[in-house]
Amino acid sequence: MDVGGESQGEHGGLHEAAIGAGVFVGPAVGAAALQFFPMHSNNGVFAVSVLLLIGLGGLIGLRVKK
């Protein structure tokens, strides 16, 4: 990562933290869906798909806002 200034390093750190949170939250939501609703085997896929769609909506919202 090219760090030309202090603020770029901070933004890089926030980006890495967001990626780390996503790496944790996605599988955790899928596992929780399977744990609480074991009779529906596709719940994990559905829960993670909804989470991804929420994230996509957030990204589109950020893009439109600019």
Buried (B, 14 or more C-beta within 10 A) or exposed (E): EEEEEEEEEEEEEEEEEEEEEEEEEBEEBBEEBBEEBEEEEEBBEEBBEEBEEEBEEEEEEEEEEE
